[in-house]
Amino acid sequence: MADERVAPYLDGLAPDRPVLIAGPTASGKSALALAIARAAGGVIVNADALQVFENWRILTARPSVSEEEVAPHRLYGHIPGDREYSVGHWLRDLTPILKGEARPIIVGGTGLYFSALTEGLADIPLTPPAIRAEGEALLANEGPDALIADLDSATRARIDLLNPARVARAWEVQRTTGRGLAAWQDDTPPPLLPLADALPLVIDPPRDWLRDRIARRFDAMLSQGVLEEARANLPGWSPTLPSAKAIGARELIAHLKGDMTLDAARDAAIVASQQYAKRQRTWFRSRMSGWKTVAIPQVP
């Protein structure tokens, strides 16, 4: 991407002003971040919850070694695949980078990371494994209504009661702390980086272009050795691992176990990635109205 494509975003931008780049998977976020780093300097910082894991480099489309040589990259592949890593962990890891000398160019597709960074994050204690297991059992045996019944009225009015994951999270918070999720959210501290102190960009490419690029990118991953990467993950594989959420991991492992053909695994992984991109676009459009939209794809 030529520098003139970047110039409109850098015009009048202070040399220490952070840049935020959000967008759905395969939309060209990393290419834009790299172009800005080339043109104006800075350190590129990961804001993708899947790219933090060390064991899925190709599958999660982490920057290549050659790209990492163009500009410093931080918070990529620094977490073992079996370790839990929350948005709170990410904020703690990000804090010293924000205080560093180089402009942070924070790029990724995890909307929760960006909202926590620019809006603040409630300091909710971690859920003990026993309580999480208790909630999972209730959800499986009695359904979401059993969890909803235990929530305080303020939390019930605020969360999406049709989303089992949101209900389970609210139940865990209340069961662990004795306080409702709504009360914790109301006590949210100031953000590490208010949106007004950054240049926030969100990429919104054409739907059909993105769907096609997702398919082409997965085929490129196959050419780059993603099957070998999956084979390296096979001995310790478990669908419960935090890194098992990498889009396409389950399908590739199923193929290696003989449960799917490679063509079927490819097609299923592409569909899963396209569905993920759709969810990301919906989230960004509903939560990022104050961001500058980048409508033109940044890569071919």
ZASEVEX-217691 format. One line per 5 residues: for each residue x, y, z of N, C-alpha, C, O, CB. Coordinates in pm, whole numbers, plus 50000, padded with zeros to 5 digits. Each point is the difference from the previous one (the first is absolute). Glycine has a CB too. Example, Ala and Ser with C-alpha at 12.3 -4.5 7.8 and 13.67 -1.06 7.14 Angstrom:
residues 2
51319:49431:50780:49911:50119:50000:50090:50120:50000:50104:49998:50066:49707:49885:50059; 50154:50222:49803:50082:50119:50006:49923:50109:50073:50051:50111:50017:50067:49826:49768
//
This chain:
residues 300
50084:49881:50000:49916:50119:50000:50088:50124:50000:50090:50013:50083:49727:49863:50038; 50156:50213:49787:50082:50120:49987:49973:50097:50114:49893:50001:50061:50107:49970:49691; 50101:50111:50274:49989:50094:50111:49885:50098:49981:49943:50047:50099:50300:49930:49937; 49721:50055:49837:49892:50096:49980:49866:49946:50051:49909:50077:50029:50213:50012:49771; 49868:49778:50211:49878:49943:50056:49992:50024:50151:49892:49997:50059:50109:49828:49760
50112:50199:50242:50006:50019:50145:49993:50147:50037:49955:50035:50109:50180:49756:49910; 49909:50296:49891:50013:50143:50029:49875:50062:50062:50013:50079:50093:50147:49932:49720; 49719:49958:50138:49881:50065:50059:49984:49975:50150:49944:50083:50071:49949:49895:49709; 50156:49909:50267:49985:49967:50141:50109:50066:50086:49983:50018:50120:49912:49765:49813; 50216:50251:50004:50112:50055:50075:50008:50152:49995:50079:50060:50072:50041:49730:49881
49799:50272:49964:50005:50145:49986:49968:50068:50133:49890:49986:50053:50043:49992:49705; 50163:50094:50296:49981:50071:50126:50008:49912:50123:49972:50047:50110:49891:50109:49765; 50174:49718:50108:50006:49909:50114:50128:50022:50079:50110:49994:49944:49753:49837:49930; 50124:50194:50256:50117:50020:50085:50086:49874:50002:49947:49889:49994:49924:50276:50148; 50262:49851:49868:50089:49884:49991:49984:49899:50114:50042:49885:49986:50115:50262:49897
49782:49895:50228:49983:49906:50111:49855:49955:50016:49967:49930:50096:50226:50180:50017; 49720:49928:49793:49858:49965:50012:49977:49855:49961:50037:49961:49889:49899:50277:50062; 50005:49680:50135:49976:49861:49966:49899:49986:49885:49913:50085:49981:50137:49853:50257; 49965:49954:49688:49907:49967:49892:49934:49866:50035:50068:49905:50038:50072:50221:49788; 49729:49868:50160:49925:49877:50023:49942:49955:49867:49940:50080:49927:50005:49986:50313
50071:49807:49727:49949:49945:49875:49921:49874:50031:50057:49898:50040:50137:50197:49829; 49675:49912:50114:49912:49885:50020:49943:49957:49866:50002:50076:49903:49942:50000:50332; 50004:49804:49760:49938:49952:49878:49980:49850:50006:50062:49933:50083:50041:50254:49791; 49811:49759:50040:49978:49856:49999:50120:49923:49949:50090:50059:49939:49669:49984:50028; 50243:49829:50056:50108:49915:49956:50021:50011:49849:49903:50005:49924:50050:49840:50266
50171:50159:49769:50040:50002:49858:49969:50131:49930:50001:50005:49877:49962:49752:50119; 50011:50350:50078:49960:50126:49938:50117:50091:49963:49979:50104:49938:49812:49879:50190; 50331:49980:49908:50115:50082:49966:50050:50088:50112:50069:50099:49975:49849:49897:49798; 50049:49970:50352:50041:50081:50114:50152:50006:50014:50058:50107:50018:49728:49832:50096; 50276:49944:49877:50145:49994:50019:50073:50077:49891:50102:50064:50026:49873:49714:50085
49975:50216:49765:50063:50074:49891:49992:50150:50024:50097:50072:49975:49844:49743:49867; 49946:50232:50207:49986:50142:50030:50093:50040:50115:50065:50105:49994:49696:49889:49926; 50246:49923:50183:50088:50030:50114:50145:50007:49955:50074:50089:50043:49765:49798:50112; 50201:50020:49760:50139:49998:49953:50030:50122:49914:50109:50057:50008:49888:49693:49998; 49906:50290:49911:50021:50118:49916:50013:50126:50085:50082:50087:49969:49789:49802:49847
50050:50123:50288:50011:50115:50089:50133:49999:50073:50063:50104:50017:49688:49898:50011; 50293:49880:50016:50130:49990:50068:50113:50041:49905:50093:50068:50042:49818:49747:50105; 50080:50144:49727:50103:50039:49902:50001:50151:49980:50106:50062:49994:49870:49717:49892; 49906:50279:50104:49989:50141:49967:50028:50092:50118:50058:50107:49983:49778:49831:49845; 50126:50021:50292:50006:50091:50114:50066:49941:50122:50012:50068:50103:49784:50036:49811
50248:49771:50079:50064:49939:50115:49899:49949:50101:49883:50037:49997:50310:50111:49967; 49855:49767:50125:49915:49949:50105:50022:49853:50025:50070:49933:49924:49764:50238:50017; 50107:49779:50165:50007:49860:50035:49860:49941:49981:49902:50055:50050:50290:49984:50116; 49800:49850:49763:49872:49937:49970:49965:49904:50114:50079:49914:50036:49960:50106:49713; 49841:49997:50306:49960:49926:50119:49874:49919:49969:49903:50052:49945:50197:50125:50206
49903:49695:49884:49889:49911:49972:49879:50027:50089:50013:50014:50122:50152:49816:49804; 49717:50176:50012:49873:50008:50072:49906:49894:49948:49882:50026:49976:50149:50222:50063; 50021:49632:49944:49921:49885:49955:50017:49888:50102:50112:49958:50027:49913:50107:49728; 49864:49888:50300:50006:49903:50109:50055:49866:49957:50042:49922:50085:49767:50194:50016; 50193:49853:49768:50052:49873:49954:50146:50008:49961:50072:49901:50008:49701:50041:49915
50272:50174:50035:50139:50014:49958:50098:50007:50117:50121:50006:49978:49796:50110:49821; 50033:49884:50322:50091:50000:50116:50063:49862:50021:50103:49990:50066:49759:50191:50040; 50078:49713:49838:50046:49864:50030:50116:49960:49909:49999:50024:49879:49770:49916:50197; 50332:49998:49986:50123:49968:49929:49985:49883:49904:50079:49987:49906:50044:50099:50289; 49778:49828:49825:49994:49872:49929:49920:50003:49870:49990:49898:49933:50031:49997:50286
49921:50220:49744:49924:50010:49875:50042:50127:49926:49924:50096:49994:49881:49778:50107; 50313:50127:49844:50047:50120:49929:49932:50015:49864:49945:50106:49969:50274:49873:50149; 49786:49916:49801:49944:50008:49865:49848:50013:50006:49942:50086:49934:50249:49777:49977; 49745:50052:50168:49854:49995:50003:49937:50130:50047:49893:50038:49953:50124:49719:50089; 50048:50313:50051:49944:50126:50049:50050:50121:49922:49971:50114:50035:50013:49782:50190
50094:50077:49668:50047:50108:49911:50083:50104:50073:49989:50120:49976:49810:49845:49884; 50286:49987:50231:50094:50093:50063:50096:50055:49896:50023:49935:49898:49959:49940:50320; 50074:50245:49806:50095:50057:49904:50116:49904:49973:50044:49927:50089:49894:50302:49989; 50110:49774:49799:50112:49914:49962:50130:50054:50058:50006:50112:50050:49873:49822:49737; 50224:49985:50205:50131:50042:50047:50049:50122:49922:50057:50092:50058:49996:49670:50008
49924:50238:49803:50043:50115:49919:49925:50126:50038:50057:50109:49998:49999:49736:49815; 49817:50142:50220:49922:50117:50044:50050:50050:50135:50005:50121:50024:49795:49795:49849; 50236:49992:50214:50050:50040:50131:50134:50072:49990:50039:50073:50092:49841:49733:50008; 50190:50174:49790:50128:50068:49980:49982:50145:49956:50093:50080:50010:50008:49701:49932; 49780:50254:50009:49972:50136:49954:49979:50095:50118:50043:50115:49996:49856:49793:49794
50034:50043:50313:49969:50082:50118:49991:49910:50122:49970:49881:49986:49906:50288:49872; 50150:49884:50261:49985:49919:50122:49856:49952:50017:49906:50075:49973:50282:50053:50134; 49795:49748:49936:49868:49943:50027:49997:49951:50145:50098:49943:50049:49873:49989:49707; 49918:50090:50311:49987:49962:50140:49868:49924:50024:49900:50022:49931:50239:50179:50136; 49864:49709:50031:49884:49923:50048:49946:49904:49896:49881:49971:49997:50063:50219:50150
50145:49759:49766:49966:49895:49905:50066:49870:50044:50121:49995:50022:49856:50174:49790; 49943:49724:50200:50056:49868:50026:50078:49989:50129:50095:49922:50008:49913:50050:49753; 49956:50105:50339:50078:50001:50124:49936:49917:50112:50051:49999:50112:50032:50226:49823; 49806:49707:50034:49929:49925:50103:49991:49852:49959:49961:49970:49887:49905:50237:50176; 50170:49699:50027:49983:49857:49969:49854:49968:49969:49908:50061:50055:50287:49884:50094
49784:49959:49763:49865:49969:49955:49908:49944:50105:49879:49997:49980:50220:49965:49804; 49956:49993:50329:49916:49943:50105:49974:50098:50115:49946:49962:50103:50145:49814:49836; 49949:50350:50041:49985:50098:50109:49884:50095:49971:49987:50052:49890:50260:49933:50159; 49670:50037:50052:49892:50097:49986:50058:50141:49986:50099:50034:50065:49747:49819:50072; 50093:50226:49777:50049:50137:49977:49877:50087:49977:49930:49988:49899:50293:49932:50001
49752:50169:50195:49880:50083:49997:50031:50140:49952:50116:50036:49979:49788:49829:50207; 49991:50213:49798:50018:50141:49963:50075:50074:50111:50074:50094:49972:49715:49899:49890; 50192:49966:50262:50075:50061:50110:50149:49973:49989:50081:50090:50024:49719:49886:50120; 50236:49901:49819:50141:49969:49976:50056:50088:49889:50110:50054:50010:49852:49709:50066; 49960:50251:49817:50046:50079:49887:50024:50146:50039:50100:50060:49960:49775:49787:49886
50034:50209:50231:50017:50140:50043:50125:50016:50085:50072:50099:49988:49679:49932:50006; 50275:49872:50093:50121:50008:50083:50126:49991:49914:50098:50071:50025:49775:49827:50167; 50125:50014:49708:50115:49988:49912:50018:50124:49913:50112:50037:49964:49857:49715:50034; 49921:50312:49969:50004:50117:49912:50048:50126:50073:50060:50088:49938:49754:49811:49931; 50162:50111:50260:50026:50124:50074:50142:50052:49983:50016:50119:49969:49816:49806:50195
50273:49994:49853:50135:50056:49981:50028:50040:49856:50082:50089:49977:49994:49770:50212; 49858:50078:49715:50020:50038:49860:49941:50138:49974:50057:50079:49926:49938:49678:50005; 49890:50271:50129:49939:50132:49985:50088:50110:50058:49996:50114:49956:49779:49779:50053; 50307:50070:50091:50086:50098:50064:50139:50007:49935:50085:50077:50045:49791:49884:50168; 50146:49960:49683:50130:49998:49935:50022:50120:49910:49914:50088:49990:50079:49666:50019
50120:50249:49928:50038:50115:49919:49940:49995:49860:49977:50105:49940:50233:49908:50190; 49764:49868:49817:49951:49988:49862:49847:50009:49996:49932:49958:50093:50267:49901:49849; 49750:50196:49948:49856:50007:49979:49942:49858:49993:50044:49921:49916:49981:50301:49963; 49877:49744:50205:49936:49870:49985:49898:50002:49886:49917:50091:49990:50116:49865:50255; 49975:49943:49670:49901:49979:49894:49931:49869:50037:50050:49892:49971:50086:50234:49846
49748:49885:50246:49933:49884:50059:49899:49946:49899:49908:50071:49959:50122:50022:50277; 49988:49782:49725:49924:49946:49888:49945:49861:50033:50072:49916:50055:50070:50216:49786; 49732:49846:50126:49943:49868:50025:49851:49995:49975:49937:50100:49963:50240:49862:50203; 49767:49920:49856:49859:49980:49973:49916:49970:50122:49882:49967:49987:50186:49955:49795; 49991:50088:50338:49924:49972:50122:49941:50130:50055:50070:50079:50064:50080:49722:49987
49723:50219:49923:49935:50124:50039:50004:50026:50149:50012:50115:50043:49841:49858:49764; 50138:49920:50274:50002:50017:50144:50131:50061:50047:50001:50078:50095:49845:49728:49928; 50265:50160:49913:50129:50059:50036:49995:50152:49981:50043:50076:50087:50077:49711:49848; 49828:50256:49951:49995:50143:49971:49902:50074:50093:50030:50111:50044:50028:49837:49717; 49828:49993:50268:49906:50068:50090:50058:50009:50141:49982:50101:50067:49825:49816:49795
50261:49978:50183:50062:50005:50132:50110:50106:50005:50015:50071:50100:49933:49686:49933; 50127:50254:49859:50109:50098:49993:49948:50143:50000:50054:50085:50070:50082:49749:49807; 49759:50193:50047:49953:50138:49980:49882:50039:50087:49967:50118:50011:50114:49863:49759; 49855:49920:50295:49884:50031:50084:50021:49960:50145:49926:50043:50088:49930:49927:49713; 50245:49946:50224:50026:49952:50136:49950:49859:50019:49914:49951:49926:50070:50282:50156
50072:49700:50018:49965:49861:50029:49981:49982:50149:50087:50036:50079:50039:49885:49719; 49760:50024:50240:49975:49972:50141:50098:49894:50050:50024:49900:49932:49732:50159:50040; 50300:49962:50145:50102:49909:50056:49931:49885:50073:50005:49992:50122:50159:50199:49901; 49773:49721:49901:49924:49889:50057:50095:49883:50031:50078:49961:49913:49714:50110:49960; 50202:49874:50247:50087:49885:50032:49976:49882:49907:49890:49984:49947:50111:50090:50291
50102:49844:49743:49987:49883:49915:49904:49899:50062:49990:49988:50122:50244:50049:49793; 49696:49891:50000:49907:49897:50046:50076:49873:50036:50075:49950:49916:49742:50147:49939; 50168:49850:50265:50066:49874:50035:49949:49886:49911:49882:49999:49963:50145:50081:50275; 50058:49825:49728:49959:49889:49913:49876:49925:50052:49916:49957:49921:50322:50020:50012; 49751:50007:50198:49887:49925:50056:49868:50071:49973:49899:49935:49969:50251:49974:50208
49850:50224:49834:49878:50075:49973:49967:49997:49851:49884:49989:49963:50162:50159:50234; 50057:49861:49718:49975:49992:49854:49939:49864:49966:49908:49992:49919:50284:50166:50035; 49860:49736:50107:49947:49866:49973:49856:49989:50049:49917:49936:49935:50314:49968:50085; 49740:50157:50092:49864:49999:50054:49904:50069:49903:49891:49950:49973:50200:50050:50262; 49951:50116:49713:49916:50072:49904:49981:49923:49871:49890:49996:49946:50190:50216:50152
50028:49725:49853:49989:49922:49877:49904:49883:50018:49925:49966:49908:50309:50099:50032; 49768:49873:50177:49910:49888:50026:49855:50047:50005:49911:49935:49945:50271:49948:50182; 49795:50230:49939:49864:50055:50005:49949:50034:49861:49885:49971:49966:50163:50121:50262; 50039:49969:49692:49961:50038:49865:49966:49877:49917:49902:50000:49925:50243:50204:50091; 49937:49692:49996:49979:49879:49921:49875:49923:50044:49928:49945:49917:50319:50042:50048
49729:50009:50166:49892:49915:50052:49865:50071:50010:49895:49938:49982:50278:49939:50145; 49830:50254:49900:49875:50071:50024:49976:50117:49905:49890:50055:49995:50131:49878:50241; 50083:50104:49687:49982:50108:49904:50028:50137:50058:50018:50014:50121:49816:49845:49766; 50168:50245:50027:50032:50137:50045:49906:50054:50106:50042:50081:50083:50051:49957:49693; 49781:49920:50224:49904:50055:50097:50043:49975:50144:49973:50081:50088:49846:49885:49745
50249:49922:50190:50046:49970:50136:50104:50100:50045:50006:50035:50117:49946:49722:49845; 50132:50289:49946:50101:50101:50033:49936:50138:50011:50031:50077:50091:50145:49786:49791; 49735:50168:50026:49934:50132:50000:49926:50023:50130:49996:50112:50051:49981:49877:49701; 49963:49906:50302:49923:50014:50124:50085:50049:50116:49948:50060:50094:49902:49759:49827; 50280:50155:50075:50090:50039:50108:50055:50142:49984:50064:50051:50092:49995:49710:49932
49918:50303:49862:50058:50131:49974:49918:50111:50065:49878:49987:50016:50215:49927:49770; 49975:50194:50250:49930:50116:50053:49925:50071:49887:50032:49982:49882:50142:50044:50301; 49727:50054:49854:49912:50062:49900:50076:50095:49908:49970:50007:49881:49841:49973:50281; 50287:50095:49892:50074:50095:49918:50080:49928:49892:50006:50045:49886:50008:50112:50309; 50047:49731:49842:50077:49923:49901:49907:49937:49897:50032:50001:49881:50145:49953:50292
49710:49990:49871:49905:49941:49905:49952:50103:49898:49978:49966:49883:49948:49872:50295; 50059:50285:49864:49951:50105:49909:50108:50045:49902:49967:50059:49897:49876:50015:50281; 50284:49899:49852:50109:50055:49920:50058:49902:49900:50041:50041:49892:50010:50104:50299; 49953:49727:49842:50068:49906:49911:49903:49939:49900:49878:50011:50015:50287:49938:50168; 49890:49986:49714:49922:49929:49900:49963:49863:50057:50083:49910:50003:50033:50213:49806
49760:49863:50235:49957:49877:50066:49985:49884:49902:49984:49885:50041:49899:50254:50129; 50122:49889:49701:49991:49895:49899:50137:49944:49964:50011:49907:49921:49783:50201:49991; 50311:49951:50145:50137:49956:49973:50049:49918:50120:50032:50057:50104:50013:50148:49749; 49962:49663:50134:50041:49916:50114:50137:50035:50056:50021:49990:50121:49842:49829:49782; 50230:50223:50011:50134:50035:50048:49994:50124:50090:50067:50005:50103:50035:49896:49689
49818:50199:50169:49986:50121:50082:49931:49967:50133:50038:50052:50105:49951:50089:49685; 49911:49774:50203:49929:49960:50122:50095:49926:50094:50003:50026:50121:49780:49959:49751; 50294:49922:50072:50093:49922:50083:50104:50090:50064:50034:49983:50117:49931:49818:49735; 50086:50296:50071:50101:50092:50054:49941:50081:50116:50063:50015:50104:50049:49999:49670; 49767:50038:50208:49935:50079:50106:49977:49914:50125:50018:50046:50112:49872:50099:49713
50070:49730:50153:49977:49910:50114:50130:49973:50074:50003:50001:50123:49804:49893:49755; 50301:50083:50048:50130:49973:50062:50045:50118:50085:50050:49981:50111:50010:49870:49698; 49923:50270:50139:50041:50119:50074:49923:50012:50130:50057:50025:50106:50000:50090:49678; 49812:49866:50207:49918:50014:50121:50030:49890:50100:50006:50024:50121:49815:50084:49743; 50199:49771:50086:50027:49886:50090:50138:50015:50066:50018:49961:50115:49837:49890:49741
50241:50204:50070:50136:50014:50051:50014:50115:50097:50066:49987:50103:50016:49917:49686; 49855:50210:50179:50025:50123:50076:49887:50043:50091:50020:50083:50089:50122:49984:49725; 49740:49878:50165:49886:50046:50078:49942:50131:49951:49906:50053:50060:50191:49830:50132; 49957:50170:49699:49950:50124:49938:49958:49972:49857:50058:49915:49933:50091:50226:50214; 49749:49930:49808:49954:49983:49863:50097:50061:49899:50075:50092:50032:49692:49908:50053
50230:49947:49794:50087:50052:49895:49973:50147:49973:50093:50076:49973:49916:49696:49926; 49866:50269:50107:49965:50140:49975:50069:50092:50101:50047:50108:49964:49732:49820:49940; 50226:50030:50223:50065:50082:50102:50149:50012:49973:50058:50108:50016:49770:49821:50151; 50235:49962:49791:50142:50005:49965:50023:50094:49881:50095:50079:50000:49934:49685:50085; 49885:50226:49816:50015:50086:49883:49983:50147:50035:50066:50087:49943:49851:49727:49914
49993:50215:50236:49978:50139:50041:50120:50058:50074:50015:50122:50008:49741:49830:50006; 50328:49963:50040:50120:50045:50071:50126:49992:49913:50112:49998:50051:49782:49926:50162; 50087:50072:49657:50114:49988:49908:50093:50120:50014:49954:50114:49998:49904:49754:49842; 50273:50109:50175:50096:50110:50013:50022:50070:49866:49956:49950:49896:50157:49928:50293; 49955:50237:49812:50027:50071:49874:50082:49913:49904:50077:49916:50045:49915:50303:50079
49993:49801:49746:50073:49918:49903:50148:50033:49995:50040:50111:50033:49752:49872:49834; 50287:49919:50092:50144:50023:49981:50025:50100:49888:50092:50081:50007:49955:49688:50076; 49870:50225:49813:50019:50086:49883:49863:50048:49952:49934:49929:49924:50278:49948:50009; 49745:50241:50111:49872:50053:49950:50002:50012:49848:50103:50032:49941:49864:50093:50275; 49919:49850:49723:49994:50000:49854:50046:50133:49942:50062:50003:49894:49750:49833:50118
50160:50273:50056:50036:50133:49950:50151:50021:49994:50047:50091:49931:49741:49994:50162; 50288:49832:49978:50146:50015:50001:50069:49915:49894:50123:49995:49996:49861:50053:50247; 49939:49886:49670:50057:49912:49898:49937:50031:49864:49902:50074:49991:50138:49746:50182; 50019:50123:49723:49940:50000:49867:49936:49863:49982:50071:49903:49975:50099:50265:49930; 49696:49823:50107:49934:49870:49990:49948:49974:49858:49920:50077:49948:50017:49940:50294
50109:49874:49697:49960:49962:49865:49936:49862:50004:50051:49909:50065:50134:50231:49835; 49703:49845:50030:49937:49869:49988:49980:49969:49852:49938:50078:49928:49945:49948:50298; 50170:49861:49731:49991:49960:49860:49867:49930:49975:49961:49909:50074:50291:50067:49912; 49678:50068:49911:49869:49943:49966:49997:49969:49850:49940:50075:49924:49947:50053:50265; 50176:49762:49768:50008:49969:49859:49867:49946:49947:49915:49961:50078:50328:49992:49949
49739:50045:49841:49879:49942:49941:49983:49853:50040:50098:49926:50008:49923:50233:49800; 49857:49801:50217:49972:49866:50051:50051:49891:49906:50069:49908:50044:49730:50183:50071; 50169:49919:49756:50041:49895:49908:50151:49993:49984:50058:49892:49987:49725:50136:49893; 50281:50089:50121:50147:50004:49992:50060:49927:50119:50095:49924:49986:49896:50294:49890; 49952:49806:50242:50055:49939:50121:49978:49849:50000:50091:49925:50036:49866:50288:50088
49925:49743:49836:49973:49856:49996:50097:49929:49905:50050:49892:50031:49707:50152:50021; 50268:50017:49834:50093:49942:49905:50142:49999:50056:50073:49902:49983:49781:50174:49829; 50185:50032:50253:50137:50007:50052:50021:49900:50113:50109:49944:50014:49901:50298:49922; 49886:49735:50146:50012:49900:50106:50028:49862:49939:50085:49926:50050:49757:50207:50096; 50088:49833:49746:50022:49872:49935:50141:49992:49941:50068:49898:50015:49687:50088:49934
50288:50121:49983:50133:49999:49941:50109:49995:50107:50104:49936:49981:49807:50193:49824; 50063:49937:50308:50101:50001:50105:50014:49861:50063:50112:49959:50033:49838:50282:50011; 49940:49687:49972:50013:49866:50058:50074:49907:49905:50079:49917:50044:49709:50118:50085; 50188:49979:49742:50075:49920:49903:50149:50034:50007:50086:49913:49987:49711:50076:49863; 50233:50139:50171:50141:50040:50015:50059:49938:50127:50116:49960:50000:49837:50256:49879
49969:49776:50227:50048:49936:50123:50035:49854:49976:50099:49949:50053:49761:50209:50082; 50056:49774:49785:50030:49860:49969:50133:49989:49926:50079:49909:50025:49675:50040:49964; 50270:50145:49920:50127:50000:49926:50118:50032:50090:50112:49955:49974:49764:50113:49822; 50099:50010:50310:50108:50043:50089:50031:49896:50108:50096:50017:50076:49836:50218:49882; 49989:49658:50050:50032:49894:50096:49911:49995:50123:50043:49953:50105:50184:50067:49815
49649:50027:50068:49914:50001:50119:49966:49857:50046:49974:49978:50118:49930:50243:49808; 50096:49682:49980:49976:49862:50041:50112:49947:50089:49976:49928:50097:49897:50035:49691; 50249:50074:50178:50114:49962:50085:49989:50066:50137:50034:49940:50101:50111:50032:49694; 49808:50151:50206:49980:50070:50128:49896:49927:50083:50017:49981:50120:50044:50238:49773; 49830:49739:50043:49897:49925:50071:50054:49866:50049:49967:49956:50110:49857:50156:49750
50260:49824:50059:50058:49872:50040:50088:50016:50125:50005:49912:50085:49990:50011:49674; 50073:50190:50250:50082:50027:50118:49914:50021:50124:50046:49976:50112:50129:50126:49740; 49700:49942:50128:49909:50021:50113:49923:49875:50038:49935:49996:50105:50046:50240:49824; 50025:49662:49986:49916:49881:50019:50029:49924:50130:49905:49960:50067:50083:50023:49687; 50139:49995:50285:50024:49919:50120:49935:50054:50127:49949:49921:50080:50263:50013:49817
49787:50194:50123:49941:50056:50121:49865:50064:49977:49953:50078:50083:50274:49958:49999; 49710:49931:49806:49875:50067:49963:49886:49969:50096:49980:49886:50042:50094:50105:49722; 49852:50112:50270:49873:49987:50072:49912:50117:49957:50048:50113:49994:50061:49768:50205; 49764:50094:49772:49911:50110:49961:49976:50101:50112:49945:50107:49976:49947:49737:49865; 50150:50121:50281:49982:50092:50113:50117:50096:50017:49992:50092:50081:49871:49733:50029
50246:50156:49816:50115:50090:50011:49960:50141:49957:49921:50015:49906:50237:49793:50052; 49895:50294:50107:49969:50137:49956:50035:50024:49853:49925:50069:49930:50114:50007:50304; 50071:49870:49719:50042:50021:49862:49918:49919:49900:50012:50022:49880:50215:50025:50206; 49691:49859:49963:49916:49921:49910:49891:50083:49935:49932:49954:49908:50115:49847:50233; 49935:50322:49906:49901:50089:49939:50047:50058:49868:49923:50065:49930:49996:49990:50298
50206:49923:49736:50051:50048:49872:49910:49947:49888:49975:49880:49992:50262:50129:50098; 49716:50082:49824:49905:49962:49896:50068:49901:49903:50103:50031:49941:49777:50193:50081; 50059:49659:49963:50055:49898:49912:50077:49891:50073:50028:49895:49942:49984:50277:49885; 50022:49850:50299:50079:49900:50074:49924:49868:50014:50057:49894:49975:50056:50292:50150; 49763:49820:49914:49923:49877:50020:49986:49922:49869:50008:49877:49999:49868:50233:50189
50104:49963:49703:49983:49934:49871:50129:49932:49954:49996:49887:49951:49829:50281:49990; 50287:49899:50074:50128:49941:49960:50034:49879:50086:50048:49899:49950:50030:50327:49973; 49897:49784:50207:50027:49887:50088:49909:49882:49964:50043:49885:50002:50027:50273:50183; 49803:49872:49783:49908:49894:49960:50049:49929:49874:49988:49878:49988:49822:50250:50114; 50245:49949:49806:50056:49938:49879:50118:49909:50035:50009:49888:49950:49917:50311:49915
50163:49850:50220:50118:49921:50035:49962:49873:50077:50073:49901:49996:50061:50309:50011; 49753:49793:50061:49953:49881:50072:49922:49905:49910:49958:49893:50044:50034:50244:50163; 49988:49904:49669:49928:49914:49906:49850:50017:50003:49928:49919:49942:50253:49924:50082; 49770:50262:50043:49856:50021:50013:49942:50086:49888:49879:50005:49983:50148:49972:50262; 50058:50092:49678:49955:50085:49890:50102:49991:49887:50119:49981:50023:49761:50177:50136
50072:49855:49719:50093:50014:49889:50062:50139:50006:49948:50089:50067:49920:49749:49790; 50243:50181:50074:50062:50131:49998:49909:50102:49935:49992:50114:50046:50233:49779:49947; 49705:50070:49900:49909:50093:49934:49888:50042:50094:49962:50117:50005:50091:49778:49774; 49894:50009:50296:49892:50032:50094:50050:50090:50112:49932:50093:50041:49957:49689:49906; 50233:50190:50103:50058:50083:50105:50024:50141:49949:49972:50098:50069:50137:49699:50033
49943:50213:49774:50023:50132:49939:49869:50077:49992:49993:50115:50043:50201:49793:49824; 49704:50030:50077:49873:50071:49982:49940:50042:50134:49948:50111:50013:50012:49758:49777; 50046:50043:50309:49943:50032:50131:50077:50112:50068:49940:50087:50064:49982:49677:49958; 50210:50234:49965:50081:50106:50060:49972:50135:49935:49993:50102:50068:50184:49729:49986; 49807:50170:49815:49970:50125:49929:49865:50054:50043:49986:50120:50026:50152:49805:49778
49762:49989:50204:49867:50044:50044:50006:50055:50143:49940:50103:50030:49953:49725:49819; 50180:50103:50239:50012:50046:50139:50066:50138:50005:49959:50086:50079:50057:49676:50000; 50085:50259:49838:50068:50129:49997:49909:50109:49945:50001:50113:50049:50219:49769:49923; 49703:50085:49926:49906:50098:49944:49891:50036:50101:49959:50116:50008:50087:49793:49763; 49908:49994:50304:49900:50028:50104:50059:50086:50111:49934:50088:50054:49952:49694:49893
50239:50189:50087:50069:50081:50101:50014:50144:49953:49978:50093:50078:50147:49704:49999; 49911:50222:49797:50012:50136:49945:49866:50072:50005:49996:50120:50027:50191:49802:49823; 49705:50007:50124:49868:50062:50006:49969:50048:50141:49947:50110:50018:49975:49744:49794; 50111:50065:50288:49977:50041:50139:50086:50121:50036:49955:50091:50068:49988:49670:49993; 50181:50238:49891:50088:50114:50027:49945:50128:49939:49997:50104:50066:50199:49740:49940
49759:50150:49869:49947:50119:49933:49879:50054:50074:49985:50121:50017:50098:49792:49763; 49831:49997:50266:49881:50043:50075:50042:50072:50129:49943:50103:50035:49925:49704:49869; 50230:50137:50165:50047:50059:50125:50060:50138:49975:49968:50095:50069:50074:49676:50025; 50046:50239:49806:50067:50127:49971:49898:50108:49961:50011:50114:50044:50194:49759:49882; 49697:50091:49994:49902:50099:49956:49914:50049:50114:49956:50115:49999:50043:49779:49777
49975:50020:50322:49915:50041:50112:50078:50072:50109:49941:50079:50075:49913:49728:49875; 50278:50169:50060:50076:50054:50112:50105:50104:49961:50059:50061:50089:49902:49723:50020; 50064:50237:49762:50111:50085:49959:49954:50116:49912:50065:50032:49900:50086:49771:50116; 49739:50258:50020:49948:50111:49921:50093:50121:50006:49997:50085:49911:49771:49834:50132; 50315:50090:50061:50092:50113:50013:50133:49979:49931:50088:50085:50009:49803:49965:50203
50125:49837:49718:50124:49970:49929:49991:50044:49855:49891:50007:49944:50149:49799:50210; 50075:50222:49786:50005:50037:49858:49998:49873:49917:50085:49912:50017:50045:50301:50035; 49773:49777:49856:49985:49880:49919:50097:50004:49880:50009:50099:49928:49749:49882:50144; 50312:49908:49912:50085:49980:49883:49924:49901:49912:49999:49880:50029:50223:50166:50097; 49716:50002:49766:49911:49917:49921:50072:49922:49890:49952:49895:49956:49869:50268:50093
50294:49888:49906:50071:49937:49888:50094:49894:50053:50077:50029:50092:49906:50183:49772; 50015:49667:50083:50095:49897:50045:50143:50048:49989:50035:50073:49907:49804:49752:50023; 50243:50134:50163:50138:50047:50005:50098:49907:49929:50118:50033:49984:49825:50076:50230; 50008:49774:49744:50085:49905:49929:49920:49944:49884:49877:50006:50004:50253:49937:50207; 49934:50001:49686:49927:49944:49888:49929:49871:50039:49933:49939:49916:50233:50164:49929
//
